[in-house]
Amino acid sequence: AIVAITIPEDVIVCVSDRMISFGDIFPADEDGASKAIRLNKNWLVAWAAENINYIFPIAKKVQARIEGAEATTGEQVAQLLADAYSEVLQKEFVATRLSQFGYKTIEQFRAEGRSDLGDQFAELCVDLARFNLGASFILYGHEGGSGARIYEIHDPGTFENRNMLKYAVIGSGHDMAFASLRSRGNQNALLDFTIYD
């Protein structure tokens, strides 16, 4: 997914493929899903993921938290998205790695794990540090009088402000797309050039 803000029009251009891949098990679905989700009237997210099962639970959490909040800034929504990402990541780690030991939360694991598990506690801490959902988001929208805004959200639940750069790229084609956008410079950030790029 690629999102760019035009200069000087302050128009947001978003483009992505619709492909959903399933590793090497099944052929990819070239027209699998729309990769943009509306969070509210001002904010949308584009997404890329190795596992699509995490995308909608994260988006639904954010939608519920910003419902009716008309004045929510881009940075506030980016933080909500990062927090929801972190919550889903922790829930997934508990479900796949810790529930077999009887832990219901990361906090419980941290408080009781060292005495319960001995050396295995350290191994699980390393696993937790490496664990990721393999999902990325670009939050984009208009922030009242401040204009268009773009943020990237990644593992393990952090966000980066892309407003000075005026574009963001996520997904498997990141490197080539980023290089193409980087080479264009701000002189080609007019609406026509942005859509063409």
C-alpha positions in Angstrom: 0.0 0.0 0.0 1.2 3.5 -0.8 -0.3 6.7 0.6 0.9 10.2 -0.5 -0.1 13.8 0.1 0.0 16.1 -2.8 1.6 19.6 -2.7 0.1 22.2 -2.6 -3.4 20.7 -3.0 -3.2 18.6 0.3 -5.0 15.7 -1.4 -4.4 12.2 -0.2 -3.8 9.5 -2.8 -3.9 5.9 -1.7 -3.3 2.8 -3.8 -2.8 -0.8 -3.1 -3.1 -4.2 -4.6 -5.9 -6.6 -3.6 -3.8 -9.7 -3.3 -4.0 -12.1 -0.4 -1.3 -14.7 -0.2 -1.4 -17.9 1.8 2.3 -18.7 2.1 3.4 -21.6 -0.2 0.3 -23.7 0.7 -2.3 -22.3 -1.7 -2.1 -20.0 -4.7 -2.5 -16.3 -3.9 -5.8 -14.7 -4.5 -5.2 -11.7 -6.8 -8.5 -10.1 -6.0 -8.8 -11.1 -2.4 -9.7 -8.0 -0.4 -9.8 -4.3 -0.3 -6.8 -3.1 1.7 -8.4 0.1 3.1 -10.7 0.3 6.1 -12.6 3.4 7.2 -12.2 4.1 10.9 -14.5 7.1 11.0 -15.4 10.0 8.7 -11.9 11.5 8.9 -9.6 8.5 9.2 -8.8 5.4 7.1 -6.1 2.7 7.3 -4.4 0.9 4.5 -2.9 -2.4 5.5 -0.4 -5.1 4.6 -0.1 -8.4 6.4 1.4 -11.9 6.4 -1.7 -13.1 8.2 -5.0 -11.2 7.6 -6.6 -12.6 10.7 -5.2 -9.8 12.8 -6.3 -6.9 10.6 -10.0 -6.6 11.4 -9.7 -7.2 15.2 -7.2 -4.3 15.4 -9.4 -2.0 13.2 -12.6 -2.9 15.1 -10.9 -1.9 18.4 -9.9 1.5 17.0 -13.4 2.1 15.4 -15.0 1.4 18.8 -12.6 3.8 20.6 -13.0 6.8 18.2 -16.8 6.4 17.6 -18.3 9.8 18.0 -15.0 11.5 18.6 -15.0 14.2 15.9 -12.0 16.2 17.1 -9.6 13.3 17.4 -6.2 14.2 16.0 -4.1 12.1 13.7 -1.6 11.5 16.4 -4.3 10.4 18.9 -5.8 8.0 16.3 -2.2 6.7 15.5 -1.7 6.0 19.2 -5.1 4.2 19.5 -4.1 2.1 16.5 -0.7 1.3 18.0 -2.3 0.4 21.3 -4.8 -1.9 19.6 -2.0 -3.5 17.7 -0.1 -4.1 20.9 -3.1 -5.6 22.6 -3.8 -8.0 19.8 -0.1 -9.0 19.7 -0.1 -9.7 23.4 -3.4 -11.6 23.3 -2.0 -13.8 20.4 1.2 -14.5 22.3 -0.7 -15.5 25.4 -2.9 -17.8 23.3 -0.2 -19.5 21.3 2.7 -19.6 23.8 1.6 -18.9 27.4 -1.8 -20.4 27.9 -0.4 -23.9 27.9 1.5 -22.9 31.1 -1.7 -21.5 32.7 -0.9 -17.8 32.1 -3.8 -15.5 31.1 -1.9 -12.3 30.6 1.6 -11.0 29.8 1.5 -9.2 33.2 0.8 -12.5 35.0 3.6 -14.2 33.1 6.1 -11.4 34.0 5.1 -11.5 37.7 5.0 -15.3 38.2 6.9 -16.8 35.3 10.5 -16.6 36.7 9.6 -18.5 39.8 7.3 -20.9 38.0 9.3 -21.8 34.9 13.0 -21.3 35.8 15.2 -21.3 32.7 12.2 -21.6 30.4 11.1 -18.1 31.5 14.1 -16.6 29.8 13.4 -18.5 26.6 9.8 -17.3 26.6 11.0 -13.7 27.2 13.2 -14.0 24.1 10.2 -15.5 22.1 8.1 -12.5 23.3 10.7 -10.0 22.2 10.8 -11.6 18.7 7.1 -12.3 18.3 5.3 -10.2 15.7 2.0 -10.1 13.9 3.6 -9.4 10.5 1.1 -6.6 9.9 1.6 -3.0 9.0 -0.9 -0.1 8.7 -0.8 3.4 7.2 -3.2 5.7 8.9 -4.4 8.6 6.7 -7.0 11.3 6.8 -7.7 15.0 7.3 -7.2 16.7 10.7 -9.5 19.7 10.6 -7.7 22.9 9.7 -4.3 21.2 9.9 -4.9 19.3 6.6 -3.9 15.8 5.5 -1.9 13.5 7.8 -0.1 10.2 7.4 1.3 7.7 10.0 2.7 4.2 9.8 2.0 1.6 12.5 4.2 -1.5 12.9 5.2 -4.3 15.2 5.2 -4.4 18.2 2.7 -1.5 18.4 4.6 1.7 17.5 3.8 4.5 15.1 5.9 6.8 13.0 4.9 10.3 11.8 5.2 10.5 8.0 3.9 14.0 7.6 7.2 15.7 6.7 7.9 13.0 4.1 4.4 13.3 2.7 4.2 9.6 1.8 4.3 6.1 3.4 4.8 2.6 1.9 4.1 -0.8 3.5 4.0 -4.4 2.2 6.1 -6.7 0.2 6.8 -4.1 -2.5 8.1 -1.6 0.0 11.7 -1.2 -1.2 10.9 -0.6 -4.9 7.9 1.7 -4.2 9.8 3.7 -1.6 12.8 4.1 -3.9 10.5 5.3 -6.7 8.7 7.9 -4.5 12.0 9.0 -3.0 13.5 9.7 -6.4 10.6 11.9 -7.4 11.3 14.7 -4.8 8.7 17.3 -3.8 8.8 19.0 -7.2 6.7 16.1 -8.6 4.2 16.0 -5.7 1.4 17.8 -7.6 -1.8 15.8 -7.9 -1.3 14.7 -11.5 2.3 13.5 -10.9 1.3 11.7 -7.7 -1.4 9.8 -9.3 0.9 8.9 -12.2 3.8 7.8 -9.9 
